[in-house]
Amino acid sequence: MMDAVLFYLFAALAVGSALVVIGQKNPMYSAFALIVTLCSVSVIFALLGSPFIAVLQVIVYAGAIMVLFLFVLMLLNVRREEEGARPQGGRVLQVVALALVALLGAQAAVVLLQVEPGPAPSFDASTRAMAAVLFSPRYLYVFEATSILILAALVGAVVLAKKEL
């Protein structure tokens, strides 16, 4: 019973802070709200019986990735979004955004309608099982591509910051 209460509490916190991430005009506040979202998701993983993924969520995403993200925000000196500033083609973007939200809702409905009632399938989220999957040759390319992507983003941020000086 207490697990269910904690699950719904942290799920609501994750959804609420995710809404703050996309609704906030100040990018620093959005970044801190994203940290709250990631930590809430970590608690949900822990409640679902996956402590390894919960710890990885905090260390990798809420820790390393968010520090890099905040570093780039500070390096670029990103300011608060102006109240009247609208991108060109604002109406078109709104229509596209609504279409994408409708598509996401349709996909979620299809997935939920295919779920069969009954006990949830079990999975092994132990450190040994996760390491065997993550460090297999199947995911080697993904790790390398991610590291190159992060390096390219960092170099791009430095180039953008240097142009302003």
C-alpha positions as a Markdown table, in Angstrom:
| # | Residue | x | y | z |
|---|---|---|---|---|
| 1 | Met | 0.0 | 0.0 | 0.0 |
| 2 | Met | 2.8 | 2.4 | 0.9 |
| 3 | Asp | 4.6 | 1.6 | -2.3 |
| 4 | Ala | 1.6 | 2.5 | -4.4 |
| 5 | Val | 1.2 | 5.9 | -2.5 |
| 6 | Leu | 4.9 | 6.6 | -3.1 |
| 7 | Phe | 4.7 | 5.6 | -6.7 |
| 8 | Tyr | 1.8 | 7.9 | -7.4 |
| 9 | Leu | 3.4 | 10.7 | -5.4 |
| 10 | Phe | 6.6 | 10.6 | -7.3 |
| 11 | Ala | 4.8 | 10.0 | -10.7 |
| 12 | Ala | 2.8 | 13.2 | -10.1 |
| 13 | Leu | 6.0 | 15.0 | -9.1 |
| 14 | Ala | 7.7 | 13.8 | -12.2 |
| 15 | Val | 4.8 | 14.9 | -14.5 |
| 16 | Gly | 4.5 | 18.3 | -12.7 |
| 17 | Ser | 8.2 | 19.1 | -12.9 |
| 18 | Ala | 8.3 | 18.0 | -16.5 |
| 19 | Leu | 5.5 | 20.5 | -17.2 |
| 20 | Val | 7.6 | 23.2 | -15.5 |
| 21 | Val | 10.6 | 22.2 | -17.7 |
| 22 | Ile | 8.6 | 23.0 | -20.9 |
| 23 | Gly | 6.6 | 25.9 | -19.5 |
| 24 | Gln | 9.3 | 27.9 | -17.8 |
| 25 | Lys | 10.8 | 30.9 | -19.6 |
| 26 | Asn | 14.0 | 30.9 | -17.6 |
| 27 | Pro | 16.3 | 28.1 | -18.9 |
| 28 | Met | 18.1 | 27.8 | -15.6 |
| 29 | Tyr | 14.8 | 27.1 | -13.8 |
| 30 | Ser | 13.9 | 24.6 | -16.6 |
| 31 | Ala | 17.2 | 22.8 | -16.0 |
| 32 | Phe | 16.7 | 22.5 | -12.3 |
| 33 | Ala | 13.1 | 21.3 | -12.9 |
| 34 | Leu | 14.5 | 18.7 | -15.2 |
| 35 | Ile | 16.8 | 17.5 | -12.4 |
| 36 | Val | 13.7 | 17.1 | -10.1 |
| 37 | Thr | 12.1 | 15.1 | -12.9 |
| 38 | Leu | 15.0 | 12.8 | -13.4 |
| 39 | Cys | 15.3 | 12.2 | -9.6 |
| 40 | Ser | 11.6 | 11.4 | -9.4 |
| 41 | Val | 11.9 | 8.9 | -12.2 |
| 42 | Ser | 14.9 | 7.4 | -10.3 |
| 43 | Val | 12.7 | 6.9 | -7.3 |
| 44 | Ile | 10.0 | 5.2 | -9.5 |
| 45 | Phe | 12.7 | 2.8 | -10.8 |
| 46 | Ala | 13.7 | 2.0 | -7.2 |
| 47 | Leu | 10.1 | 1.3 | -6.3 |
| 48 | Leu | 9.7 | -1.0 | -9.3 |
| 49 | Gly | 12.6 | -3.1 | -8.0 |
| 50 | Ser | 15.4 | -1.9 | -10.2 |
| 51 | Pro | 17.9 | -0.2 | -7.9 |
| 52 | Phe | 20.7 | -0.4 | -10.4 |
| 53 | Ile | 18.8 | 1.7 | -13.0 |
| 54 | Ala | 17.7 | 4.0 | -10.2 |
| 55 | Val | 21.3 | 4.8 | -9.3 |
| 56 | Leu | 22.3 | 5.1 | -12.9 |
| 57 | Gln | 19.5 | 7.6 | -13.5 |
| 58 | Val | 20.8 | 9.8 | -10.7 |
| 59 | Ile | 24.5 | 9.5 | -11.4 |
| 60 | Val | 24.4 | 9.7 | -15.2 |
| 61 | Tyr | 21.5 | 11.9 | -16.0 |
| 62 | Ala | 20.8 | 14.0 | -13.0 |
| 63 | Gly | 24.5 | 14.2 | -12.3 |
| 64 | Ala | 26.8 | 14.2 | -15.3 |
| 65 | Ile | 24.4 | 15.2 | -18.2 |
| 66 | Met | 22.7 | 18.0 | -16.2 |
| 67 | Val | 26.1 | 19.4 | -15.1 |
| 68 | Leu | 27.1 | 19.5 | -18.8 |
| 69 | Phe | 23.8 | 21.0 | -19.7 |
| 70 | Leu | 24.1 | 23.7 | -17.0 |
| 71 | Phe | 27.7 | 24.3 | -18.1 |
| 72 | Val | 26.5 | 25.0 | -21.7 |
| 73 | Leu | 23.7 | 27.3 | -20.5 |
| 74 | Met | 26.2 | 29.3 | -18.4 |
| 75 | Leu | 28.8 | 29.3 | -21.2 |
| 76 | Leu | 26.3 | 30.6 | -23.8 |
| 77 | Asn | 24.9 | 33.1 | -21.3 |
| 78 | Val | 21.3 | 32.2 | -22.2 |
| 79 | Arg | 18.8 | 34.7 | -21.0 |
| 80 | Arg | 15.2 | 34.6 | -20.1 |
| 81 | Glu | 12.8 | 34.3 | -23.0 |
| 82 | Glu | 11.1 | 37.6 | -23.9 |
| 83 | Glu | 7.4 | 37.8 | -23.4 |
| 84 | Gly | 6.4 | 38.9 | -26.9 |
| 85 | Ala | 9.0 | 37.0 | -28.8 |
| 86 | Arg | 7.5 | 34.5 | -31.2 |
| 87 | Pro | 9.3 | 32.5 | -33.7 |
| 88 | Gln | 8.4 | 33.1 | -37.4 |
| 89 | Gly | 5.6 | 30.7 | -38.5 |
| 90 | Gly | 4.2 | 30.5 | -35.0 |
| 91 | Arg | 0.8 | 29.3 | -36.1 |
| 92 | Val | 2.3 | 26.5 | -38.2 |
| 93 | Leu | 4.5 | 25.4 | -35.3 |
| 94 | Gln | 1.4 | 25.3 | -33.1 |
| 95 | Val | -0.5 | 23.1 | -35.6 |
| 96 | Val | 2.5 | 20.8 | -36.0 |
| 97 | Ala | 2.8 | 20.6 | -32.2 |
| 98 | Leu | -0.9 | 19.7 | -31.8 |
| 99 | Ala | -0.6 | 17.1 | -34.5 |
| 100 | Leu | 2.4 | 15.5 | -32.7 |
| 101 | Val | 0.5 | 15.5 | -29.4 |
| 102 | Ala | -2.5 | 13.8 | -31.1 |
| 103 | Leu | -0.1 | 11.2 | -32.6 |
| 104 | Leu | 1.5 | 10.6 | -29.2 |
| 105 | Gly | -1.9 | 10.1 | -27.7 |
| 106 | Ala | -2.9 | 7.7 | -30.4 |
| 107 | Gln | 0.3 | 5.7 | -29.9 |
| 108 | Ala | -0.2 | 5.6 | -26.2 |
| 109 | Ala | -3.8 | 4.4 | -26.7 |
| 110 | Val | -2.7 | 1.6 | -29.0 |
| 111 | Val | -0.1 | 0.4 | -26.5 |
| 112 | Leu | -2.5 | 0.6 | -23.6 |
| 113 | Leu | -5.2 | -1.3 | -25.5 |
| 114 | Gln | -2.8 | -4.1 | -26.3 |
| 115 | Val | -1.8 | -4.7 | -22.7 |
| 116 | Glu | -3.3 | -7.9 | -21.4 |
| 117 | Pro | -4.5 | -7.9 | -17.8 |
| 118 | Gly | -2.6 | -10.2 | -15.4 |
| 119 | Pro | 0.7 | -10.2 | -13.5 |
| 120 | Ala | 3.4 | -8.1 | -14.9 |
| 121 | Pro | 6.3 | -10.0 | -16.5 |
| 122 | Ser | 9.4 | -10.1 | -14.4 |
| 123 | Phe | 12.8 | -8.9 | -15.5 |
| 124 | Asp | 16.2 | -9.1 | -14.0 |
| 125 | Ala | 17.6 | -5.6 | -13.3 |
| 126 | Ser | 20.5 | -6.8 | -11.3 |
| 127 | Thr | 23.9 | -5.2 | -11.9 |
| 128 | Arg | 25.3 | -8.4 | -13.4 |
| 129 | Ala | 22.4 | -8.7 | -15.9 |
| 130 | Met | 22.5 | -5.0 | -16.8 |
| 131 | Ala | 26.3 | -5.1 | -17.4 |
| 132 | Ala | 26.0 | -8.2 | -19.5 |
| 133 | Val | 23.5 | -6.4 | -21.8 |
| 134 | Leu | 25.1 | -2.9 | -21.8 |
| 135 | Phe | 28.7 | -4.0 | -22.4 |
| 136 | Ser | 27.9 | -6.6 | -25.1 |
| 137 | Pro | 29.1 | -6.0 | -28.6 |
| 138 | Arg | 25.5 | -5.2 | -29.6 |
| 139 | Tyr | 25.6 | -1.8 | -27.8 |
| 140 | Leu | 29.2 | -0.9 | -28.4 |
| 141 | Tyr | 28.3 | 1.4 | -31.3 |
| 142 | Val | 25.7 | 3.1 | -29.3 |
| 143 | Phe | 28.2 | 4.0 | -26.6 |
| 144 | Glu | 30.7 | 5.3 | -29.1 |
| 145 | Ala | 28.1 | 7.3 | -31.0 |
| 146 | Thr | 26.9 | 8.9 | -27.8 |
| 147 | Ser | 30.4 | 9.9 | -26.7 |
| 148 | Ile | 31.0 | 11.5 | -30.1 |
| 149 | Leu | 27.7 | 13.3 | -30.0 |
| 150 | Ile | 28.4 | 14.8 | -26.5 |
| 151 | Leu | 31.9 | 15.8 | -27.7 |
| 152 | Ala | 30.4 | 17.5 | -30.8 |
| 153 | Ala | 27.8 | 19.3 | -28.7 |
| 154 | Leu | 30.5 | 20.6 | -26.3 |
| 155 | Val | 32.7 | 21.8 | -29.1 |
| 156 | Gly | 29.7 | 23.5 | -30.8 |
| 157 | Ala | 28.9 | 25.3 | -27.5 |
| 158 | Val | 32.4 | 26.6 | -27.2 |
| 159 | Val | 32.4 | 27.8 | -30.8 |
| 160 | Leu | 29.1 | 29.6 | -30.2 |
| 161 | Ala | 30.3 | 31.2 | -27.0 |
| 162 | Lys | 33.6 | 32.3 | -28.6 |
| 163 | Lys | 31.7 | 34.1 | -31.4 |
| 164 | Glu | 29.9 | 36.4 | -28.9 |
| 165 | Leu | 33.2 | 37.5 | -27.3 |
